[in-house]
Amino acid sequence: MFVDTTITVQNKEKTFDTEGMSIEVWTADETLLAANHQPLSGEVAFKEYGISDASLTDLFFTPVHTAVHTNARIIDGSETFDIYRVERFSAHYESICRPVVGE
Protein backbone atom coordinates (compact mmCIF):
# COMPACT_ATOMS: atom_id res chain seq x y z
CA MET A 1 0.00 0.00 0.00
CA PHE A 2 1.40 3.40 -0.98
CA VAL A 3 0.52 6.16 1.46
CA ASP A 4 1.09 9.85 0.84
CA THR A 5 1.86 11.42 4.18
CA THR A 6 3.57 14.27 5.96
CA ILE A 7 6.58 13.41 8.12
CA THR A 8 8.88 15.00 10.66
CA VAL A 9 12.61 14.32 10.47
CA GLN A 10 14.53 14.20 13.75
CA ASN A 11 18.26 14.33 14.43
CA LYS A 12 20.18 13.21 17.48
CA GLU A 13 21.84 15.94 19.53
CA LYS A 14 24.10 15.72 22.54
CA THR A 15 23.16 17.81 25.54
CA PHE A 16 23.66 17.71 29.29
CA ASP A 17 21.22 16.73 32.02
CA THR A 18 20.80 18.62 35.31
CA GLU A 19 23.74 16.71 36.82
CA GLY A 20 26.05 17.63 33.94
CA MET A 21 26.03 14.18 32.34
CA SER A 22 26.10 14.00 28.54
CA ILE A 23 22.88 12.62 27.07
CA GLU A 24 21.50 12.19 23.56
CA VAL A 25 18.08 13.58 22.64
CA TRP A 26 16.08 13.57 19.41
CA THR A 27 15.02 16.98 18.11
CA ALA A 28 12.89 17.91 15.13
CA ASP A 29 15.04 19.10 12.24
CA GLU A 30 12.37 19.49 9.59
CA THR A 31 8.66 19.19 10.08
CA LEU A 32 5.90 18.65 7.56
CA LEU A 33 8.02 17.20 4.79
CA ALA A 34 5.89 15.53 2.11
CA ALA A 35 6.62 11.82 1.70
CA ASN A 36 5.33 8.59 0.26
CA HIS A 37 5.45 5.68 2.74
CA GLN A 38 5.65 2.14 1.35
CA PRO A 39 6.19 -1.28 2.89
CA LEU A 40 9.49 -2.89 2.00
CA SER A 41 9.50 -6.66 1.56
CA GLY A 42 12.62 -8.77 1.93
CA GLU A 43 12.52 -9.72 -1.75
CA VAL A 44 12.31 -6.11 -2.95
CA ALA A 45 14.93 -4.97 -0.42
CA PHE A 46 17.40 -7.54 -1.70
CA LYS A 47 16.60 -7.12 -5.41
CA GLU A 48 16.50 -3.32 -5.49
CA TYR A 49 18.93 -2.38 -2.71
CA GLY A 50 21.04 -5.48 -2.01
CA ILE A 51 19.82 -5.62 1.61
CA SER A 52 18.98 -8.84 3.43
CA ASP A 53 18.20 -7.40 6.89
CA ALA A 54 14.61 -8.45 7.72
CA SER A 55 14.18 -5.61 10.24
CA LEU A 56 14.19 -3.06 7.40
CA THR A 57 10.49 -3.01 6.59
CA ASP A 58 9.66 0.52 5.45
CA LEU A 59 10.57 2.80 2.57
CA PHE A 60 9.98 6.55 2.39
CA PHE A 61 10.20 8.57 -0.81
CA THR A 62 10.91 12.24 -0.02
CA PRO A 63 11.98 15.32 -1.90
CA VAL A 64 15.71 16.04 -1.83
CA HIS A 65 16.39 17.61 1.57
CA THR A 66 19.45 17.97 3.81
CA ALA A 67 17.49 16.75 6.87
CA VAL A 68 17.10 13.27 5.36
CA HIS A 69 20.22 11.21 6.09
CA THR A 70 21.38 8.11 7.95
CA ASN A 71 21.40 8.46 11.73
CA ALA A 72 18.20 10.50 11.52
CA ARG A 73 14.64 9.44 12.31
CA ILE A 74 11.33 9.79 10.55
CA ILE A 75 8.14 10.37 12.51
CA ASP A 76 5.01 9.40 10.57
CA GLY A 77 1.95 10.01 12.73
CA SER A 78 2.44 7.90 15.85
CA GLU A 79 5.16 5.71 14.30
CA THR A 80 8.92 6.29 14.51
CA PHE A 81 11.50 4.90 12.07
CA ASP A 82 15.30 4.90 12.14
CA ILE A 83 16.82 5.70 8.75
CA TYR A 84 19.23 2.91 7.86
CA ARG A 85 20.24 4.05 4.38
CA VAL A 86 19.34 6.81 1.94
CA GLU A 87 19.45 6.28 -1.81
CA ARG A 88 19.93 9.69 -3.39
CA PHE A 89 18.53 10.52 -6.82
CA SER A 90 18.40 13.90 -8.55
CA ALA A 91 14.66 14.42 -7.93
CA HIS A 92 14.04 12.46 -4.71
CA TYR A 93 15.49 10.40 -1.87
CA GLU A 94 14.54 6.84 -0.94
CA SER A 95 15.03 6.19 2.79
CA ILE A 96 15.22 2.57 3.89
CA CYS A 97 14.00 2.37 7.48
CA ARG A 98 13.30 0.12 10.44
CA PRO A 99 10.56 0.79 12.97
CA VAL A 100 11.64 1.91 16.44
CA VAL A 101 10.17 -0.45 19.03
CA GLY A 102 9.96 0.03 22.77
CA GLU A 103 10.98 3.65 23.21
Backbone as ProteinMPNN parsed JSONL, in Angstrom:
{"seq_chain_A": "MFVDTTITVQNKEKTFDTEGMSIEVWTADETLLAANHQPLSGEVAFKEYGISDASLTDLFFTPVHTAVHTNARIIDGSETFDIYRVERFSAHYESICRPVVGE", "coords_chain_A": {"N_chain_A": [[0.849, -1.176, 0.0], [0.668, 2.146, -0.915], [1.229, 5.167, 0.667], [0.553, 8.501, 0.816], [1.913, 10.989, 2.798], [2.706, 13.176, 5.562], [5.701, 13.949, 7.078], [7.918, 14.163, 9.954], [11.29, 14.934, 10.403], [13.83, 13.864, 12.513], [16.839, 14.607, 14.332], [19.692, 13.416, 16.131], [20.937, 14.902, 19.028], [23.559, 15.947, 21.202], [23.408, 16.725, 24.597], [23.294, 18.087, 27.935], [22.335, 16.748, 31.08], [20.648, 17.693, 34.179], [22.545, 17.091, 36.056], [24.888, 17.399, 34.782], [25.694, 15.374, 33.115], [26.415, 13.908, 29.962], [23.969, 13.48, 27.513], [21.92, 11.982, 24.936], [19.522, 13.347, 22.783], [16.536, 13.395, 20.785], [15.698, 15.71, 18.319], [13.438, 17.754, 16.476], [14.199, 18.327, 13.15], [13.255, 18.99, 10.631], [10.006, 19.707, 9.904], [6.839, 18.556, 8.671], [7.388, 17.516, 6.06], [6.743, 16.456, 2.858], [5.962, 13.112, 1.928], [6.134, 9.74, 0.634], [5.046, 6.777, 1.849], [5.95, 3.439, 1.963], [5.566, -0.12, 2.235], [8.327, -2.367, 2.698], [9.398, -5.218, 1.334], [11.259, -8.241, 2.007], [12.17, -9.459, -0.35], [12.056, -7.4, -2.296], [13.741, -5.549, -1.06], [16.204, -6.882, -1.174], [16.514, -7.324, -3.957], [16.31, -4.728, -5.131], [17.944, -3.081, -3.533], [19.996, -4.58, -2.457], [19.92, -5.535, 0.152], [19.641, -7.617, 2.974], [18.579, -7.591, 5.49], [16.066, -8.342, 7.641], [14.756, -6.666, 9.394], [14.419, -4.239, 8.242], [11.822, -2.696, 7.108], [10.367, -0.657, 5.941], [9.896, 1.977, 3.558], [10.563, 5.213, 2.541], [9.756, 7.734, 0.295], [11.026, 10.834, -0.419], [11.225, 14.408, -1.053], [14.325, 15.851, -2.237], [16.351, 16.707, 0.424], [18.268, 18.229, 2.984], [17.871, 17.375, 5.594], [17.262, 14.713, 5.553], [18.917, 11.868, 6.154], [21.253, 9.192, 6.976], [21.306, 8.006, 10.343], [19.354, 9.662, 11.212], [15.891, 10.179, 12.125], [12.554, 9.287, 11.176], [9.364, 10.523, 11.739], [6.18, 9.433, 11.453], [3.076, 10.161, 11.81], [2.008, 8.405, 14.546], [4.092, 6.681, 14.516], [7.56, 5.768, 14.628], [10.636, 5.76, 12.876], [13.887, 4.546, 12.291], [16.359, 5.767, 10.14], [18.078, 3.797, 7.985], [19.498, 3.654, 5.577], [20.031, 5.893, 2.843], [19.059, 6.313, -0.398], [20.122, 8.329, -2.909], [18.749, 10.325, -5.391], [18.432, 12.46, -8.281], [15.966, 13.822, -8.224], [14.617, 12.933, -5.974], [14.725, 11.329, -2.695], [15.226, 8.036, -1.406], [14.484, 6.528, 1.475], [15.511, 3.928, 3.446], [14.161, 2.166, 6.046], [13.817, 1.152, 9.542], [11.371, 0.197, 11.926], [11.102, 1.83, 15.09], [11.064, 0.292, 18.147], [9.667, 0.008, 21.349], [10.418, 2.399, 22.68]], "CA_chain_A": [[0.0, 0.0, 0.0], [1.404, 3.397, -0.975], [0.515, 6.164, 1.457], [1.093, 9.854, 0.839], [1.859, 11.415, 4.18], [3.574, 14.274, 5.958], [6.577, 13.414, 8.117], [8.881, 15.002, 10.657], [12.61, 14.321, 10.472], [14.527, 14.196, 13.754], [18.262, 14.329, 14.427], [20.179, 13.213, 17.484], [21.839, 15.937, 19.529], [24.099, 15.723, 22.536], [23.162, 17.809, 25.536], [23.66, 17.71, 29.295], [21.222, 16.727, 32.02], [20.802, 18.617, 35.307], [23.744, 16.715, 36.816], [26.047, 17.63, 33.936], [26.028, 14.176, 32.336], [26.099, 14.0, 28.543], [22.875, 12.62, 27.066], [21.501, 12.191, 23.555], [18.085, 13.58, 22.635], [16.076, 13.566, 19.408], [15.024, 16.983, 18.114], [12.89, 17.911, 15.126], [15.035, 19.101, 12.24], [12.368, 19.492, 9.586], [8.657, 19.186, 10.076], [5.9, 18.654, 7.557], [8.024, 17.204, 4.79], [5.894, 15.53, 2.113], [6.618, 11.816, 1.703], [5.333, 8.591, 0.256], [5.447, 5.676, 2.735], [5.646, 2.144, 1.355], [6.185, -1.278, 2.888], [9.493, -2.891, 1.998], [9.496, -6.657, 1.563], [12.618, -8.769, 1.927], [12.52, -9.721, -1.746], [12.315, -6.113, -2.948], [14.925, -4.966, -0.417], [17.396, -7.536, -1.696], [16.604, -7.123, -5.409], [16.502, -3.32, -5.494], [18.926, -2.378, -2.709], [21.038, -5.477, -2.008], [19.825, -5.621, 1.613], [18.983, -8.842, 3.429], [18.197, -7.395, 6.889], [14.606, -8.451, 7.715], [14.177, -5.61, 10.236], [14.189, -3.063, 7.396], [10.491, -3.009, 6.592], [9.657, 0.523, 5.45], [10.571, 2.798, 2.565], [9.976, 6.545, 2.395], [10.201, 8.57, -0.814], [10.909, 12.241, -0.023], [11.98, 15.322, -1.901], [15.712, 16.043, -1.83], [16.389, 17.607, 1.573], [19.448, 17.97, 3.811], [17.49, 16.749, 6.869], [17.095, 13.266, 5.357], [20.221, 11.209, 6.094], [21.384, 8.113, 7.947], [21.402, 8.456, 11.731], [18.204, 10.503, 11.519], [14.643, 9.437, 12.307], [11.33, 9.79, 10.548], [8.137, 10.372, 12.508], [5.009, 9.402, 10.574], [1.947, 10.008, 12.733], [2.44, 7.9, 15.852], [5.163, 5.71, 14.3], [8.916, 6.291, 14.51], [11.495, 4.898, 12.073], [15.297, 4.904, 12.137], [16.818, 5.704, 8.75], [19.232, 2.913, 7.858], [20.239, 4.045, 4.381], [19.336, 6.812, 1.938], [19.448, 6.283, -1.81], [19.93, 9.694, -3.39], [18.53, 10.523, -6.821], [18.396, 13.902, -8.549], [14.658, 14.419, -7.933], [14.043, 12.46, -4.71], [15.487, 10.395, -1.865], [14.54, 6.84, -0.941], [15.029, 6.193, 2.787], [15.223, 2.571, 3.889], [13.997, 2.372, 7.484], [13.304, 0.116, 10.439], [10.561, 0.795, 12.975], [11.644, 1.909, 16.441], [10.175, -0.45, 19.034], [9.959, 0.029, 22.765], [10.976, 3.646, 23.215]], "C_chain_A": [[0.891, 1.234, 0.0], [0.594, 4.461, -0.255], [1.236, 7.498, 1.353], [0.878, 10.401, 2.233], [2.731, 12.64, 4.379], [4.392, 13.79, 7.15], [7.356, 14.521, 8.818], [10.199, 14.244, 10.668], [13.29, 14.81, 11.739], [15.996, 13.825, 13.65], [18.669, 14.223, 15.882], [21.146, 14.331, 17.845], [22.344, 15.538, 20.901], [23.845, 16.966, 23.375], [23.554, 17.308, 26.922], [22.428, 17.737, 30.186], [21.534, 17.652, 33.199], [22.02, 18.307, 36.169], [25.022, 16.865, 36.004], [26.495, 16.433, 33.117], [25.589, 14.369, 30.882], [24.995, 13.0, 28.199], [22.565, 12.935, 25.604], [19.988, 12.349, 23.514], [17.77, 13.734, 21.152], [15.325, 14.88, 19.304], [14.564, 17.082, 16.663], [13.801, 18.818, 14.31], [14.167, 19.754, 11.171], [10.997, 18.874, 9.791], [7.866, 19.367, 8.793], [6.574, 18.531, 6.194], [7.155, 16.171, 4.08], [6.664, 14.242, 1.845], [5.604, 10.813, 1.195], [5.885, 7.409, 1.031], [4.994, 4.359, 2.122], [6.242, 1.023, 2.198], [7.354, -1.766, 2.043], [9.615, -4.371, 2.332], [10.947, -7.094, 1.426], [13.078, -8.987, 0.506], [12.874, -8.431, -2.481], [13.581, -5.481, -2.373], [16.204, -5.568, -0.987], [17.595, -7.232, -3.178], [16.969, -5.684, -5.767], [17.678, -2.65, -4.772], [20.058, -3.264, -2.2], [21.067, -5.675, -0.503], [19.089, -6.895, 2.0], [18.56, -8.769, 4.894], [16.671, -7.346, 6.988], [13.967, -7.364, 8.579], [13.906, -4.326, 9.455], [12.892, -3.284, 6.627], [9.761, -1.836, 5.957], [10.543, 1.354, 4.537], [9.824, 4.118, 2.453], [10.606, 7.235, 1.198], [9.971, 10.018, -0.387], [11.573, 13.124, -1.069], [13.428, 15.399, -1.405], [15.731, 17.075, -0.709], [17.561, 17.234, 2.465], [19.11, 17.289, 5.131], [17.418, 15.23, 6.759], [18.467, 12.63, 5.157], [20.245, 10.049, 7.086], [21.634, 8.73, 9.32], [20.331, 9.483, 12.088], [16.997, 9.59, 11.709], [13.519, 10.11, 11.55], [10.17, 9.512, 11.492], [6.98, 10.485, 11.526], [3.799, 9.114, 11.457], [2.453, 9.567, 14.087], [3.583, 6.889, 15.727], [6.509, 6.4, 14.106], [9.785, 5.269, 13.78], [12.918, 5.434, 12.081], [15.661, 4.775, 10.667], [18.112, 4.897, 8.715], [20.126, 3.352, 6.696], [19.385, 4.972, 3.541], [19.928, 6.657, 0.547], [19.109, 7.654, -2.383], [19.815, 9.713, -4.918], [18.363, 12.021, -7.048], [17.075, 14.552, -8.139], [14.064, 13.989, -6.597], [15.043, 11.594, -3.953], [14.606, 9.202, -1.543], [15.205, 6.412, 0.359], [14.555, 4.815, 3.206], [15.271, 2.595, 5.417], [13.587, 1.114, 8.221], [12.489, 0.819, 11.516], [11.306, 0.788, 14.314], [10.628, 1.272, 17.369], [10.625, -0.255, 20.469], [10.617, 1.27, 23.303], [9.897, 4.524, 23.738]], "O_chain_A": [[1.784, 1.349, 0.84], [-0.592, 4.64, -0.533], [2.394, 7.617, 1.754], [-0.215, 10.291, 2.789], [3.416, 13.082, 3.456], [3.835, 13.279, 8.121], [7.439, 15.652, 8.34], [10.22, 13.038, 10.917], [13.327, 16.009, 12.015], [16.362, 12.863, 12.974], [18.074, 14.852, 16.756], [22.049, 14.666, 17.079], [21.644, 14.874, 21.666], [24.039, 18.096, 22.928], [24.093, 16.209, 27.053], [21.584, 18.626, 30.072], [22.57, 18.316, 33.211], [22.478, 19.162, 36.927], [26.106, 16.508, 36.466], [27.555, 16.468, 32.492], [24.524, 14.925, 30.613], [25.077, 11.823, 28.551], [22.901, 14.006, 25.099], [19.258, 11.576, 24.136], [18.62, 14.148, 20.364], [14.421, 15.148, 20.096], [15.21, 16.567, 15.751], [14.131, 19.929, 14.724], [14.334, 20.932, 10.853], [10.858, 17.652, 9.844], [8.181, 20.209, 7.953], [6.351, 19.344, 5.297], [6.862, 15.119, 4.647], [7.863, 14.27, 1.57], [4.393, 11.003, 1.307], [7.06, 7.069, 0.892], [3.819, 4.178, 1.804], [7.298, 1.193, 2.807], [7.366, -1.598, 0.824], [9.9, -4.736, 3.473], [11.759, -6.407, 0.807], [14.238, -8.736, 0.179], [13.87, -8.375, -3.202], [14.399, -4.94, -3.116], [17.171, -4.854, -1.25], [18.705, -6.92, -3.609], [17.836, -5.45, -6.608], [18.328, -1.764, -5.326], [20.991, -2.763, -1.574], [22.123, -5.954, 0.064], [18.047, -7.219, 1.431], [18.213, -9.794, 5.481], [16.048, -6.416, 6.478], [12.756, -7.159, 8.506], [13.234, -3.425, 9.957], [12.874, -3.981, 5.613], [8.64, -2.003, 5.477], [11.76, 1.428, 4.71], [8.604, 4.141, 2.292], [11.829, 7.318, 1.089], [8.853, 10.391, -0.034], [12.381, 12.654, -1.871], [13.708, 15.042, -0.261], [15.203, 18.177, -0.859], [17.822, 16.051, 2.681], [19.989, 16.676, 5.737], [17.504, 14.533, 7.77], [19.105, 12.825, 4.123], [19.363, 9.937, 7.937], [22.122, 9.855, 9.423], [20.395, 10.104, 13.149], [17.075, 8.383, 11.481], [13.526, 11.318, 11.314], [10.016, 8.395, 11.986], [6.82, 11.502, 10.852], [3.534, 7.964, 11.807], [3.241, 10.273, 14.717], [3.997, 6.302, 16.726], [6.593, 7.47, 13.504], [9.686, 4.067, 14.029], [13.137, 6.631, 11.9], [15.313, 3.787, 10.02], [19.109, 5.268, 9.335], [21.349, 3.412, 6.823], [18.16, 4.855, 3.524], [21.127, 6.841, 0.337], [17.957, 8.086, -2.348], [20.67, 9.186, -5.63], [18.17, 12.771, -6.091], [17.064, 15.718, -7.744], [13.109, 14.605, -6.124], [16.067, 11.181, -4.496], [13.388, 9.334, -1.421], [16.358, 5.98, 0.355], [13.355, 4.561, 3.309], [16.275, 2.987, 6.012], [13.087, 0.153, 7.636], [12.858, 1.901, 11.973], [12.045, -0.147, 14.622], [9.461, 1.665, 17.38], [11.814, -0.34, 20.775], [11.321, 1.196, 24.31], [10.175, 5.618, 24.229]]}, "name": "protein", "num_of_chains": 1, "seq": "MFVDTTITVQNKEKTFDTEGMSIEVWTADETLLAANHQPLSGEVAFKEYGISDASLTDLFFTPVHTAVHTNARIIDGSETFDIYRVERFSAHYESICRPVVGE"}
